[in-house]
Amino acid sequence: MPQVKAKFVINHLETNENGYTQVNMTPVCSDDPSHENKQYWAATPAGNISLGVTNAKAFEGYQSGDEVYVTFEKATST
């Protein structure tokens, strides 16, 4: 199975006082044909990822507006 690499932008990232982090991302886009984001947008023009994370350190250093690569790889069941 091939891996699939996508590029997303963090639209919302908020950690509450209990360390619970809510992260919402959508695919990147660009009208500039020479920009990498144009190629990613052509492959994944719509969608979203919404995560509720209980480990506050998992997204430490990230902020809204940051672009991230997301790799999808089929998991093997045990």
N, C-alpha and C positions, 0 to 999 in steps of 0.2 A: 504494500500500500504506500502510495506517495504521501509525503508531507505537504500541507498547504500552508503557505505563508501569506498573511494578510497584514495590512497596515491600518491602524485605527487611531483616532484622536480622542483623548479623554475630555469629555464635555462637562462632567461633574465628578468631583472627588471630595468626599467629606467624611471626616472621622469624628465620632462623638466622644464624649467623656469616658465611655466604657471601652474604647478601643475598637468599636465596630466601624468599619469603613464601607461606605457605599460608593461604587464606581460605575459610571455609565460612559460607554464609548460608542462611536459610530465610525464607519469607514472614512478615510481621508478622501479629499477631492481636490482637483486643480483643473483650471482651464489651460494652463501652460503646457503645451505638448512636450517640452523638454524637461519638465519636472517629474521626478519619480512618482509623486502622488497621482499624476494623470494616469500612469500605467496601472497603479493599484485600483484606482477608481473605476477604470474600464473593466476590471475583473470582478470587483465587489462594490457596485454602485449604491447598494442599500443594505440596511441591517443595523443591528445594535447588539452590544454586549452589556449586560447589567450584572454586576457582581455584588454580593454582600460578603465581606471578608472579616473574619473575627481576629485575624492576626494583623494588628495595626502596622507592624514593621514590613509587611508584604508590599505596601505601596508607599513606604517612607521615601521621601525625595521626589515623588511624582506630584504633579499639580495639573489643574485644568488647563487645557491647551497643549499639553505634551502629546507627542505622537509616539506610538509604540508599535512594535511588530508583534503579531500573535501567530504562533505556529500551531496548526492542528495536526495531530498525529493519532492514528487509531490506537486505542489502548488494548492490550491483551488481557483477557479475563483469566483469573487464576482459579 
